[in-house]
Amino acid sequence: MTTQNIIDLSGDWLLASLDNSHALTMAIPGDVHTALQTAGMIGDPYAGRTEDDVQWVARKDWVLERTFDLDGGDLSGAWYLDIDGLDTVASVYINDELVLEADNSFRRYRPSVGSVLVAGGNRLRVVIHSSIAAAAERQAAQPFYVPYSTGNSPIANGNMLRKPQCHFGWDWNIAIAPLGIYGVVALKKLGAARIEHVQTRQVPQPGGAVDLQVTVSLFAEEPGVVGLDFSLNGMREHLDWGVNPGQTEVTHVFVVDEPSLWWPAGSGEQALSELTVSLAGDSITHQIGFRTVELLTDKDEAGSRFAFRVNGREIFCRGANWIPADALAGRVTPEAVEDLLRSAVDANMNMIRVWGGGFYEPDWFYDLCDRLGLMVWQDFMFACNLYPSTPDFLDNVAVEVDYQVKRLSSHPSIVLWCGDNELVGALTWFEESRRDRDRYLVSYDRLNRVIETSFKAAAPDAIWWPSSPSVGYLNFGDAWHADGSGDMHYWSVWHENKSFDNYRTVRPRFCSEFGFQSYTSMPIVRQFAEQKDLNVASPVMEAHQKNVGGNERIAGTMFRYFRFPKDFASFVYLSQIQQGLAIRTAVDFWRSLKPHCMGTLYWQLNDTWPVASWASLDYGGNWKAMHYMARRFFQPVAVAAIPSDDGETISLSMVNDTAEPVTVELQTFLVSLAGEKQPLTAAAGTCSPDRAAPLLTIAASDISPDMLLFWSFEASNGMRGEGHHVQGSYKALDLEPSGLSISARPAGNGTYDVEVSASGLALHVMIEADIEGRYSDNAFDLTAGDSRIIRFTPKNPPGNVPRFVAFDLQSCQGNG
């Protein structure tokens, strides 16, 4: 829009509680908690046990207010308020006249306000009502009780509101029910029309050409004619089009003779084009990627497939689940989000799942995924609860779905839209729905049908999946353990405390959730805990563990596989190693089943605040041990050790996710507990494109109890790797001291070279600094006499030379 037709209303606003007990200035976009902390009225909600001290914030109603000026000559025309990311139940006034009642944080509101504007000063007032009170009122008004997951949400009734469900707490999130305005706030004058949405549809033609159909949704208040300009890759077209009051759709077709294709990361280039649609005073630009995507669910001997085919090639999906980048939206920055997403790609991921209990992310998030080649599995925002099916709720959902799908459907990165997260399973979680399943199943089906029909009306060609996990369309059975069809969430290892080997008892077609917890790294722990709190059973550490029984499960698993760690820092280190070993066990086996299994997305990529969780990235983006391990077990060409069910053999399995055959040369070794290495056997084999195959089988009896199996490999495409396998548990090994030593020196440009050496066997070596940063490698092994130089890049330039320490399995158990 031209500057004279738009007034940007972001910036500093006045914030006060409705009871006038608090008054301050707040930055918009932003959230109330961050504003209160900035003003010194509350402490950091993430520090210590401050979460308990800030519960009052979400129980109050809050008023946001600012003024703006209009010249008398500007009052003509149709003015409207444009507001996005309004969280959640809010009343909006201009000059004390009500112009909007909002109750969905996932919608964009554009009410007409011209009749209430005056020449000179105008006052805009937004009253954000307590979501806790509003949710309770709506629950009371339901025709029957609609249960929510108390295990996830200590703040009640969040399922009543169209608001991120994790705002009410989750088993990894702080429970403070944030509120604020997170997006656009502007006053705009409507010209002849405005652009509501720009959507694209790609129609392949013979010979490789593509017809790009560009559909523009226009809104006008009066009939008229508008001039539309279309631009794509240097091609420009102008159309004059008549509009009627309300919505008008215009479609223009670009013929692209030889489109460069968009590919997922690791499979090709991310070719992108810029599409711009403009009319007088309004313009929208989208990134366009030319690609085809299919979800293959054809029947086979095991059931039915679940595989993505992009540009005619089946792609094994390697990745993780995405949750909001921060518990408080005011703390989110594009730079920090880009760092998290780049870390996913750097760990050889090609897909993320935007989980259904958070946000539909902003446009720039999906722009980043487009550029990085991250395929996006996009959930609709419903998770782990039952939901109302009253007409007003469903009508609200239909508008939400229509808006979000039309906003996002042109992104090449989004390859699937999923109706919800675990709502079918939730039918079995509550006494009410177990007692009266029919009622609640019908209620769920009504909601799911509204989501589906609204989605298909908005984007008929996009891929729909009804729920996650799901066996398939209109199947309401248990998909958690069904490994013949659909996508699986497999949680028996964590929630049922089963061994890591249990991952090998299932053969998923696509595992979209599975995970194991660890503690957050020591530099992050020190951000919220004092020295006296450094005990896994301290009140502060327990406040930063949101999964009931989580600390006990971490400790119990540790005692199953390892000896007792000598101190708190060793406990943290060992929790991260066992987390990585758990997920590696699953991924290695499931990749070896390819093409039966065609995707593994672990839970979860990132954290919303500093907490013990399933994340492989710390809050703030530093890599935990598992993320370094993921870079290896997600490498497109990899070798993994898969023991047989009876334990008598160990298969070295190779997997090739590339489009070309590769020859893999493998060398295996026996390594003593003192770190002495001797060759065992060598092998070479060729792995076909997009396949897995056994390379070498070793008899377990060939490995004595006081030896470990090590291997290294190199593929003909240059990829290489290494690993080791332990029969039984690490705690059974009488490991000798590793003689681990570490030194560091500046390497230029603010980086450091860290050299680690061992005189004996050092397993799972983990370097840590007293500041945050990224290592070129970590969580690796050294045998006797080995050394390795690792490059450390600080997150922020340190004032002094960082202090580095190195952990390994032996030293953390007190025998290093």
BELKADA-V822519 format. One record per helix or strand of 2 or more residues. SS is the DSSP state (@ for helix, = for strand). FROM is the first residue (numbers start at 0). LEN is the number of residues. If there is no record, write none. Layout:
# BELKADA-V822519
SS_FROM_LEN ; SS_FROM_LEN
This chain:
# BELKADA-V822519
@_2_3 ; =_5_3 ; =_10_7 ; =_22_6 ; =_29_2 ; @_31_7 ; @_49_4 ; @_56_3 ; =_61_9 ; @_71_4 ; =_77_7 ; =_85_2 ; =_89_5 ; =_96_6 ; =_107_2 ; @_113_3 ; =_119_9 ; @_130_10 ; @_157_3 ; @_164_4 ; =_179_2 ; =_184_6 ; =_193_11 ; @_205_3 ; =_209_11 ; =_223_9 ; =_234_9 ; =_245_11 ; =_260_2 ; =_272_7 ; =_281_7 ; =_292_4 ; =_298_2 ; =_302_2 ; =_306_4 ; =_312_3 ; =_316_6 ; @_328_3 ; @_333_13 ; =_350_4 ; @_362_10 ; =_374_5 ; @_390_18 ; =_413_5 ; @_422_4 ; @_430_5 ; @_436_22 ; =_463_2 ; =_486_3 ; @_491_4 ; @_499_6 ; =_510_3 ; @_521_7 ; @_530_3 ; @_538_5 ; @_549_12 ; @_567_25 ; =_598_4 ; =_611_2 ; @_624_9 ; =_636_7 ; =_648_8 ; =_661_11 ; =_676_11 ; =_690_9 ; @_699_3 ; =_706_9 ; =_719_6 ; @_729_3 ; =_740_8 ; =_750_7 ; =_761_8 ; =_772_3 ; =_779_3 ; =_786_8 ; =_803_4 ; @_808_4
